[in-house]
Amino acid sequence: MRLFKQESILEIWYKHKNQQYRLSKTWKICTFSGGLGPKKAEGDGKSPEGFYVTQRNLLNPNSNYHLAFNIGYPNAYDRSKGYTGSYIMIHGKCVSIGCYAMTDKGIEEIYALVSQALSSGQTQVPIHIFPFKMHTANMKKYQGSAHYAFWQELKPAYDIFQSQRRIPDINVHNQHYIVR
């Protein structure tokens, strides 16, 4: 799963066995909070950027926001930076104070695909959240941002997936993402 804040889209990709990933479907993100840049603190009104995963125990079919699943914020990178926050979801109802909100119809489709993947043997579903599509023109457009150094850490994962259609190995070392 990939989200792009600037474009307000959520993509789900799939693959069969040893084939390359193919785009399943794209949805419009109804709303998210705080504009571009990473979430750093509980209550800052920001929606995260980075590399997350959801798993079976993070799905909530009884959410007050129709259906929901937790993205796993804070991840190891966020914790290494001392970032705080909890219960960051992708959910329905089209309202957000830090989550990624979809329409109810959209979350029904997304939730079903995530649930199906987790019921079919996947232990987790990767969620890559980017500020924008990280091609050369956008990187140049946003090079003056205070978040630019952080975004340069996200870009290798974007590039690997774009060119090789594989999910890169992502680790955290000395408060930085290491992407291979």
Contacts in CASP RR format, 6 or more apart in sequence:
PFRMAT RR
TARGET T0000
AUTHOR 0000-0000-0000
METHOD contacts of the structure
MODEL  1
MRLFKQESILEIWYKHKNQQYRLSKTWKICTFSGGLGPKKAEGDGKSPEG
FYVTQRNLLNPNSNYHLAFNIGYPNAYDRSKGYTGSYIMIHGKCVSIGCY
AMTDKGIEEIYALVSQALSSGQTQVPIHIFPFKMHTANMKKYQGSAHYAF
WQELKPAYDIFQSQRRIPDINVHNQHYIVR
1 10 0 8 1.000
1 11 0 8 1.000
1 12 0 8 1.000
1 13 0 8 1.000
1 114 0 8 1.000
1 125 0 8 1.000
1 126 0 8 1.000
1 127 0 8 1.000
1 128 0 8 1.000
2 10 0 8 1.000
2 11 0 8 1.000
2 13 0 8 1.000
2 127 0 8 1.000
2 128 0 8 1.000
2 129 0 8 1.000
2 130 0 8 1.000
2 161 0 8 1.000
3 9 0 8 1.000
3 10 0 8 1.000
3 11 0 8 1.000
3 29 0 8 1.000
3 100 0 8 1.000
3 127 0 8 1.000
3 128 0 8 1.000
3 129 0 8 1.000
3 130 0 8 1.000
4 11 0 8 1.000
4 130 0 8 1.000
4 131 0 8 1.000
4 132 0 8 1.000
4 133 0 8 1.000
5 29 0 8 1.000
5 32 0 8 1.000
5 35 0 8 1.000
5 36 0 8 1.000
5 37 0 8 1.000
5 47 0 8 1.000
5 49 0 8 1.000
5 129 0 8 1.000
5 130 0 8 1.000
5 131 0 8 1.000
5 132 0 8 1.000
6 36 0 8 1.000
6 131 0 8 1.000
6 132 0 8 1.000
6 133 0 8 1.000
6 138 0 8 1.000
7 132 0 8 1.000
7 133 0 8 1.000
8 28 0 8 1.000
8 29 0 8 1.000
8 32 0 8 1.000
9 26 0 8 1.000
9 27 0 8 1.000
9 28 0 8 1.000
9 29 0 8 1.000
10 26 0 8 1.000
10 27 0 8 1.000
10 28 0 8 1.000
10 29 0 8 1.000
10 90 0 8 1.000
10 100 0 8 1.000
10 102 0 8 1.000
10 110 0 8 1.000
11 23 0 8 1.000
11 24 0 8 1.000
11 25 0 8 1.000
11 26 0 8 1.000
11 27 0 8 1.000
12 23 0 8 1.000
12 24 0 8 1.000
12 25 0 8 1.000
12 110 0 8 1.000
12 113 0 8 1.000
13 21 0 8 1.000
13 22 0 8 1.000
13 23 0 8 1.000
13 24 0 8 1.000
14 21 0 8 1.000
14 22 0 8 1.000
14 24 0 8 1.000
14 117 0 8 1.000
15 21 0 8 1.000
15 22 0 8 1.000
15 165 0 8 1.000
20 164 0 8 1.000
20 165 0 8 1.000
20 166 0 8 1.000
21 161 0 8 1.000
21 165 0 8 1.000
21 166 0 8 1.000
21 167 0 8 1.000
22 165 0 8 1.000
24 113 0 8 1.000
25 109 0 8 1.000
27 102 0 8 1.000
27 106 0 8 1.000
27 109 0 8 1.000
27 110 0 8 1.000
28 103 0 8 1.000
29 100 0 8 1.000
29 101 0 8 1.000
29 102 0 8 1.000
30 92 0 8 1.000
30 94 0 8 1.000
30 101 0 8 1.000
30 102 0 8 1.000
30 103 0 8 1.000
31 94 0 8 1.000
31 95 0 8 1.000
31 96 0 8 1.000
31 101 0 8 1.000
32 47 0 8 1.000
32 96 0 8 1.000
32 98 0 8 1.000
32 99 0 8 1.000
32 100 0 8 1.000
32 101 0 8 1.000
33 45 0 8 1.000
33 46 0 8 1.000
33 47 0 8 1.000
33 96 0 8 1.000
33 97 0 8 1.000
33 98 0 8 1.000
33 99 0 8 1.000
34 45 0 8 1.000
34 46 0 8 1.000
34 47 0 8 1.000
34 98 0 8 1.000
35 46 0 8 1.000
35 47 0 8 1.000
36 49 0 8 1.000
36 131 0 8 1.000
36 132 0 8 1.000
36 142 0 8 1.000
36 145 0 8 1.000
36 147 0 8 1.000
37 46 0 8 1.000
37 49 0 8 1.000
37 131 0 8 1.000
37 145 0 8 1.000
37 147 0 8 1.000
37 150 0 8 1.000
38 46 0 8 1.000
38 48 0 8 1.000
38 49 0 8 1.000
38 50 0 8 1.000
38 78 0 8 1.000
38 83 0 8 1.000
38 147 0 8 1.000
38 150 0 8 1.000
39 45 0 8 1.000
39 46 0 8 1.000
39 47 0 8 1.000
39 48 0 8 1.000
39 49 0 8 1.000
39 73 0 8 1.000
39 78 0 8 1.000
39 83 0 8 1.000
39 85 0 8 1.000
39 88 0 8 1.000
39 98 0 8 1.000
40 46 0 8 1.000
40 81 0 8 1.000
40 83 0 8 1.000
40 84 0 8 1.000
41 83 0 8 1.000
41 84 0 8 1.000
41 85 0 8 1.000
42 84 0 8 1.000
42 85 0 8 1.000
42 86 0 8 1.000
43 85 0 8 1.000
43 97 0 8 1.000
43 98 0 8 1.000
45 97 0 8 1.000
45 98 0 8 1.000
46 98 0 8 1.000
47 88 0 8 1.000
47 96 0 8 1.000
47 98 0 8 1.000
47 99 0 8 1.000
47 100 0 8 1.000
47 129 0 8 1.000
48 71 0 8 1.000
48 73 0 8 1.000
48 78 0 8 1.000
48 88 0 8 1.000
48 129 0 8 1.000
49 129 0 8 1.000
49 130 0 8 1.000
49 131 0 8 1.000
49 150 0 8 1.000
49 151 0 8 1.000
49 154 0 8 1.000
50 75 0 8 1.000
50 77 0 8 1.000
50 128 0 8 1.000
50 129 0 8 1.000
50 130 0 8 1.000
50 154 0 8 1.000
50 177 0 8 1.000
51 75 0 8 1.000
51 77 0 8 1.000
51 126 0 8 1.000
51 127 0 8 1.000
51 128 0 8 1.000
51 129 0 8 1.000
51 154 0 8 1.000
51 157 0 8 1.000
51 170 0 8 1.000
51 177 0 8 1.000
52 71 0 8 1.000
52 72 0 8 1.000
52 73 0 8 1.000
52 75 0 8 1.000
52 126 0 8 1.000
52 127 0 8 1.000
52 128 0 8 1.000
52 129 0 8 1.000
53 71 0 8 1.000
53 72 0 8 1.000
53 75 0 8 1.000
53 124 0 8 1.000
53 125 0 8 1.000
53 126 0 8 1.000
53 127 0 8 1.000
54 69 0 8 1.000
54 70 0 8 1.000
54 71 0 8 1.000
54 72 0 8 1.000
54 114 0 8 1.000
54 124 0 8 1.000
54 125 0 8 1.000
54 127 0 8 1.000
55 118 0 8 1.000
55 123 0 8 1.000
55 124 0 8 1.000
55 125 0 8 1.000
56 118 0 8 1.000
56 119 0 8 1.000
58 69 0 8 1.000
58 70 0 8 1.000
58 71 0 8 1.000
58 72 0 8 1.000
59 68 0 8 1.000
59 69 0 8 1.000
59 111 0 8 1.000
59 114 0 8 1.000
59 115 0 8 1.000
59 118 0 8 1.000
60 67 0 8 1.000
60 68 0 8 1.000
60 69 0 8 1.000
60 70 0 8 1.000
60 89 0 8 1.000
61 67 0 8 1.000
61 111 0 8 1.000
63 89 0 8 1.000
63 91 0 8 1.000
63 92 0 8 1.000
64 93 0 8 1.000
65 89 0 8 1.000
65 91 0 8 1.000
65 92 0 8 1.000
65 93 0 8 1.000
65 95 0 8 1.000
65 99 0 8 1.000
65 101 0 8 1.000
66 91 0 8 1.000
66 92 0 8 1.000
66 93 0 8 1.000
66 104 0 8 1.000
66 107 0 8 1.000
66 108 0 8 1.000
67 91 0 8 1.000
67 92 0 8 1.000
67 104 0 8 1.000
67 107 0 8 1.000
67 108 0 8 1.000
67 111 0 8 1.000
68 89 0 8 1.000
68 90 0 8 1.000
68 91 0 8 1.000
68 92 0 8 1.000
68 99 0 8 1.000
68 107 0 8 1.000
68 111 0 8 1.000
69 89 0 8 1.000
69 90 0 8 1.000
69 91 0 8 1.000
69 111 0 8 1.000
69 114 0 8 1.000
70 87 0 8 1.000
70 88 0 8 1.000
70 89 0 8 1.000
71 88 0 8 1.000
71 89 0 8 1.000
71 90 0 8 1.000
71 100 0 8 1.000
71 127 0 8 1.000
71 129 0 8 1.000
72 88 0 8 1.000
73 85 0 8 1.000
73 86 0 8 1.000
73 88 0 8 1.000
74 82 0 8 1.000
74 83 0 8 1.000
74 84 0 8 1.000
74 85 0 8 1.000
75 172 0 8 1.000
76 172 0 8 1.000
77 172 0 8 1.000
77 175 0 8 1.000
77 176 0 8 1.000
77 177 0 8 1.000
80 172 0 8 1.000
80 175 0 8 1.000
81 175 0 8 1.000
88 98 0 8 1.000
88 99 0 8 1.000
89 99 0 8 1.000
89 100 0 8 1.000
90 99 0 8 1.000
90 100 0 8 1.000
90 101 0 8 1.000
90 102 0 8 1.000
90 107 0 8 1.000
90 110 0 8 1.000
90 127 0 8 1.000
91 99 0 8 1.000
91 100 0 8 1.000
91 101 0 8 1.000
91 102 0 8 1.000
91 107 0 8 1.000
92 101 0 8 1.000
92 102 0 8 1.000
92 103 0 8 1.000
92 104 0 8 1.000
92 106 0 8 1.000
92 107 0 8 1.000
93 101 0 8 1.000
93 104 0 8 1.000
94 101 0 8 1.000
94 102 0 8 1.000
94 103 0 8 1.000
94 104 0 8 1.000
95 101 0 8 1.000
100 129 0 8 1.000
102 110 0 8 1.000
114 125 0 8 1.000
117 125 0 8 1.000
118 124 0 8 1.000
118 125 0 8 1.000
126 167 0 8 1.000
128 157 0 8 1.000
128 158 0 8 1.000
128 161 0 8 1.000
130 154 0 8 1.000
130 158 0 8 1.000
131 142 0 8 1.000
131 147 0 8 1.000
131 151 0 8 1.000
131 154 0 8 1.000
132 138 0 8 1.000
132 142 0 8 1.000
133 158 0 8 1.000
134 151 0 8 1.000
134 154 0 8 1.000
134 155 0 8 1.000
134 158 0 8 1.000
134 159 0 8 1.000
139 151 0 8 1.000
139 155 0 8 1.000
142 148 0 8 1.000
142 151 0 8 1.000
145 151 0 8 1.000
153 176 0 8 1.000
153 177 0 8 1.000
153 179 0 8 1.000
154 177 0 8 1.000
156 168 0 8 1.000
156 179 0 8 1.000
157 168 0 8 1.000
157 170 0 8 1.000
157 177 0 8 1.000
157 179 0 8 1.000
160 166 0 8 1.000
160 168 0 8 1.000
160 179 0 8 1.000
161 167 0 8 1.000
161 168 0 8 1.000
168 179 0 8 1.000
168 180 0 8 1.000
169 179 0 8 1.000
169 180 0 8 1.000
170 177 0 8 1.000
170 178 0 8 1.000
170 179 0 8 1.000
171 177 0 8 1.000
171 178 0 8 1.000
172 178 0 8 1.000
END
